[in-house]
């Protein structure tokens, strides 16, 4: 069984992240999806993930851009074939690291 204190601490971190966005007045430009959870079994004994999330996404297009970034980073970590194209992915979101 998952420790309820752990879940409460995770929830506090999600709230703290949202508060930070507001503190820096970045609600209009911030985008993000945070998912935290744990592996479990459902009522039928099948594998499931119990999760909490917070999301600040303005459109399905923005959601797809974030998911594309996550997929590319996952693939990169799996094969370690070279550096990921972070500039290209962030550029699609209108973000520059320069």
N, C-alpha and C positions, 0 to 999 in steps of 0.2 A: 504494500500500500504506500502511496506517495505521502510524504510528510506534508501536512497542511501548512506548516510554517514556511516550507519551501515555496509553495504556491502563493502564499501571501507576500513573500519577499519578491517573487517574480512580478506579481501584480503591481507592487509598489514601484518597481523599476520601470514598468510600462508607463505608469502615471508620471513618474519623474521625467521620462523622455518627452512626453507630451507637454509637461510644464516647461521644459527647457526650450522647446520650440516657441511657446508663447512668450517666455521671458526675453528671447532674442527677437521677438516680433517677426518670425519667419513663416507664419501660417500660410501666407500667400505664395511662397516659393518652395517650401519644404515638401518633399515627397518621401514616403517611406512605408514599408510594411515590416512589422516586427511580429514574429511568430515564435512562441516558446511553448514547449510541451514535453510530454513523456510518452513512451510506448506503454501500451496497456492491452487488455483483452476486452472485447465488447461482451454483451450479455450472452452471446452464442459461442464464446471462447475464441473468436476470430481476432487477429491482430488489429489494433486500432491505435490512433494517436489522439490523446486528449491534449488540447492546446488552448492557449489564450492568444489573442492577437490585438494589435492596434494598427490602424491603417489610415493613411492620409494620401489618397489617390483621387485625382480629379476626373479621370476618364478611363475607359477600357483600354484606350491606346497607351496611356501612361502606365497602366497596370501591366500591359503586355511588354512594354519596354523594360520595366523592372524585372519581370519574369525572365525575359531574354537574357538580361544581365546575370541573374541567378543561375540560369542554365549554363551559360558560358563559363562562369566561375566554377561551377560543379564539374563540368567537363575538363576544365584546365586542371583542377586538383586531382581528378582521376588519372589523367595521362601525363601531366607535367611535361608536355611536349615543347613548351616555350612560354614566354611571358604572355599574359592575356592582353587583349586590346582594350584596356581600360579607357584610354582616351577616346577611342571610337564609340564605345558603349556610352560613356558619359556625354560625349558630343551629341549623340542622338537625343539625349535629355536636355540639351542646351547648356551643359555644364562643362567648364574648362578648368583644368588644373594649373594652367599657366597664369 
